[in-house]
Amino acid sequence: MIDTAILKAQMAKIPINPENAAAFYTHAFTVAPDVRQFFKGAEKLEAENVAKTKRFTHGGQRFLFSMHMVVHLANDDEMFNFYITDVMHRHTGFGLPPDMYDVPFHDVWYSFLEKKVGMSEEEKCEWEKIRHQKLLPAIMRSLKGWMGDA
């Protein structure tokens, strides 16, 4: 069982707003610049210019909302899997190789949290549970379904 109370308290410190959304993608483009290749038309966008774009302030809000949903649904297997499948279907056609689905979560999300609100060992432990017990298996099931449909 994932202790979602710990993560809900952490997430409460990161309201979903344009500033935090831009901060997330600015951070993402700084620590993992290779992810830009998956954003058509933004492959050369410099991290410091992210906040000037509606695309990334809106997209960042959607990402933050998704992370809130991941926490809120973590202990409801049926709803969690449905939600992740829905998110994955919306990302069909982006050309992301399967190993890239873990990069935003591990390399970018953890360091964003550490920078923005800090991350205790207890919080990191709960995020790791979500990552390994829930998120990655749900993503892989979705990817397998797509590949099987081809």
C-alpha positions in Angstrom: 0.0 0.0 0.0 1.3 3.4 -0.9 1.1 6.1 1.8 -0.6 8.7 -0.4 -1.0 11.1 2.6 2.7 11.8 2.5 2.6 12.5 -1.2 -0.6 14.5 -1.1 1.0 16.8 1.5 4.0 17.2 -0.8 1.9 17.9 -3.9 -0.2 20.4 -2.0 2.9 22.6 -2.0 2.9 22.7 -5.8 -0.4 24.2 -6.9 -1.4 23.7 -10.5 -0.8 27.1 -12.1 1.1 28.6 -15.1 4.1 29.5 -13.0 4.7 26.0 -11.7 3.9 24.6 -15.1 6.5 26.8 -16.7 9.0 25.9 -13.9 8.4 22.2 -14.6 9.2 22.4 -18.3 12.0 24.9 -17.8 13.5 22.4 -15.4 12.8 19.4 -17.7 14.5 21.1 -20.7 17.5 22.0 -18.5 18.1 18.6 -16.9 17.0 16.4 -19.8 17.4 18.5 -22.9 17.0 15.4 -25.1 13.3 15.3 -24.3 12.8 18.4 -26.5 13.1 16.2 -29.6 9.7 14.8 -28.8 8.0 18.2 -28.8 7.6 19.0 -32.5 8.5 22.7 -33.2 10.2 23.1 -29.9 13.3 21.0 -30.5 15.6 24.1 -30.3 13.6 25.9 -27.6 15.9 27.1 -24.9 14.9 26.3 -21.3 14.8 30.0 -20.4 12.1 30.6 -23.1 9.7 28.0 -21.9 7.7 30.4 -19.7 7.0 32.6 -22.7 5.0 29.8 -24.4 1.4 29.0 -23.8 2.1 25.5 -25.1 4.3 24.7 -22.1 2.4 26.6 -19.5 -0.7 24.7 -20.5 1.1 21.4 -21.0 2.9 21.8 -17.7 -0.4 22.3 -15.9 -1.7 19.1 -17.5 1.5 17.3 -16.4 1.1 18.6 -12.8 -2.6 17.6 -12.8 -1.5 14.1 -14.0 0.9 13.8 -11.1 -1.8 14.8 -8.7 -4.0 12.2 -10.2 -1.3 9.5 -10.0 -1.0 10.2 -6.3 -4.8 10.3 -5.7 -5.4 7.1 -7.6 -2.4 5.1 -6.5 -4.3 2.7 -4.2 -7.2 2.2 -6.6 -5.8 -0.3 -9.1 -8.8 -0.2 -11.5 -9.0 3.6 -11.7 -5.2 4.0 -11.7 -4.8 1.7 -14.7 -7.8 3.3 -16.5 -6.3 6.8 -16.0 -2.8 5.7 -17.1 -4.2 4.0 -20.2 -6.1 7.2 -21.0 -3.0 9.3 -20.7 -1.0 6.9 -22.8 -3.7 6.9 -25.6 -3.4 10.7 -25.7 0.3 10.3 -26.2 0.0 7.8 -29.1 2.1 8.9 -32.1 4.6 11.0 -30.3 7.3 8.6 -31.2 8.6 8.0 -27.7 10.6 4.8 -27.3 9.4 2.7 -24.3 12.5 3.5 -22.2 11.7 7.2 -22.5 8.5 6.9 -20.4 10.6 6.5 -17.3 12.9 9.5 -17.9 10.4 12.3 -17.1 9.4 10.5 -13.9 12.7 9.6 -12.5 15.3 12.1 -13.9 13.0 15.1 -14.2 10.2 14.8 -11.7 12.3 13.8 -8.7 14.8 16.6 -9.2 12.0 19.1 -9.9 10.4 18.1 -6.5 13.7 18.3 -4.7 14.3 21.8 -6.2 10.8 23.1 -5.8 9.7 21.8 -2.4 12.3 19.3 -1.2 12.0 15.6 -1.0 12.5 13.5 2.2 13.6 9.9 2.1 10.1 8.9 3.1 8.6 10.9 0.2 11.1 9.4 -2.3 10.3 5.9 -1.0 6.6 6.4 -1.7 7.3 7.9 -5.2 9.5 4.8 -5.9 6.6 2.6 -4.9 4.3 4.4 -7.3 6.9 4.3 -10.0 7.8 0.6 -9.8 4.6 -1.0 -8.5 2.1 1.1 -10.4 3.2 3.5 -13.1 5.8 1.6 -15.1 3.7 -1.6 -15.1 0.6 0.3 -16.3 2.7 2.1 -19.0 4.2 -1.2 -20.2 0.7 -2.8 -20.4 -0.5 0.1 -22.5 2.5 0.0 -24.8 2.2 -3.8 -25.2 -1.5 -3.3 -26.1 -0.5 -0.8 -28.8 2.2 -2.9 -30.2 -0.1 -5.9 -30.2 -2.7 -3.9 -32.1 -0.3 -3.1 -35.0 
